[in-house]
Amino acid sequence: MEELYREGKVRAIGVSNFQPDRLIDLIVHNEVAPAVNQIETHPFHQQISLHSFLKENNVQIESWGPFAEGKNNIFHNEILGSIADSHNKTIAQVILRWLTQRGVVAIPKSVRKERMEENFDIFDFQLSSEEMETIKTLDTNTSSFFDHRDPAMVKWLGERKLDQ
């Protein structure tokens, strides 16, 4: 990847699901640091300390699963719904605005034009510091999917990729 970067064939190198120990190892032992680390980030798993670590090391945080794939009834959450109502927005828009205000890149998946338009319509309002703190209370500090540091899970995922 570094060779491709030096040749100008890629503009940046990114990683996914790298925790601080793995990321700093990569940074220290390579010439080109990753520009981005794509990690699970949403109101129920905010990754606050990892986000700080990434900022300190000039690595952009990008959210995968910004809507937690609908888990934990996220689109019917009372706290997020109340904030959305106060801004005349949807819960999805509040989540995307919250991520944006935190400096988190989010590329939500959608195949429906009206949802794509809705996802872009987040720049005409701002969440207050009180609303940001309220959303912070939703953090469970636990993945809604699985633990990327669990050796058994990593092995299982690796075996699935080999089968493809």
N, C-alpha and C positions, 0 to 999 in steps of 0.2 A: 504494500500500500504506500509506503514511503517513496518507493521508486516511482510509482504512478503519480504521486503528488509532486515530486521534484520535476517530472517530465511534463507537468501541467495537464495530465490526462484526467485527474480528479482535482476538485477544488478544496476538498476537505476530507478528513478521515473521522469517522464517527464510530461509536461503540454502543452497545445496548446492555443494560443491566449490570454495569460495572460498579461494584462497591468501592469505597475509598482505598482499601488495601490493594485491590487489583488495578485500580486506575492509577494510583501513584507509582506502582511497579511499572506499568506501561509507560508513564510519562518519564520516569527516571532512566529507563533502559532503552529509549528510542529517541530519535532526533525530532520527530514531529508528534506533538501532543494531539490527542483527539480534540476536534472542535466541538463535538457534541456527545452527550451520553443520554440515550433514550431510556427512560425508566418509568415504571408504573407510578403515576402521579395523578391524584384526584382528591376530592375533599375527604375521603375516608382513609387515604394513605398519602400523606402530604410530603413525606421525605424531606423534612425541614433540615435536619443535620447534613444529609447528603447534598442537598441543594446548596447549603453554605460552603461545604467542601468543594463542590464544583465551581462556585463563584471564585473562591480563593485560588483555584488552579486554572482559571480562565477557560473553563469548559462549559458550554451552554447546556442547560438542562432542557430536555424535550420530553413531553408527556406521551407515553403510550397508554391507551385506555383512559383518556381524560374524563370519560363518563362512567368509568368502572364497569363498562359493558352492561350498564343497567343494574348491576348487582346492588344489594342492600336497599333496593327500592329507591334508588337515588333520585329518580324523576318524580317521586312523590314525597320526598323528604320535607317535613314541615318547616324546618329552619331555612332551607334553600328556597322553598316555595314562598315563604313570607318575604324574604329579600327580593325574590323575583317580582312578586306582586307590587312591592313598594316602588319598583323601577319600571313597572309595566313591561316586564321582560319574561322570558321563559327560564326555567331552571337551567337548561343547557346554556343559555346566554350568560347567566350569572356565573356558572362554572368556568366558562371560557374567559369571561372578564376577570374572574378571580385569578386564574392562571396567568393571564396577560399582565395583570398588575404585579404579580410576583416575579415576573421576568421569565416565565416558563413558556417555551414554544409548545403549541398544541396544534395538531393536525387531526381533527376529528374525522372519523370515517362516516361518509354518507353517500348514498347513491341517488338521493332525492333532491331535486333542484331547490325546492322550498326550504329544506333543512340546511342546505349549503348556504342559501341566502340568509337564513336566520343566524347561522354560525358566524357570518361576517358582520352582522348587525350588532356589534358589541362595543363600538367606539363612540357612541353618543351618550354614554353614562359612565360613572365611576363609582366603585364601591367605597363606602366610607371606611375609616380605620376601625370603627366599631363593628361594621359588617364583616370586615376581614378577620377581626378577632373572633367574631361569632362563628364564622366558618372554620376557624382553627379548632374550635371545640369538637368538631366532627371527626378529627383525626384519631384513628384507632392504632396508628403506627404498625399496622399489620397489612400484608398483601391481601387483596381480595381474590387472589388467584392461587399463588404458591410461593414458596420461599426459594429464591434463586441461589441461595447459599447452602441449601440442603443437598449434600452429595448424592443422595439417592435420587432426588428430583433431577439434578443436573445429568446424572447418568441416564435416567429414563428418557429425558429430552434428547440427549445425544444419540441414544439408540434409535429413537423415532426418526431423526434426521438421516441416519444411515440407512434406514429401511426405505426411504423415499427414492 
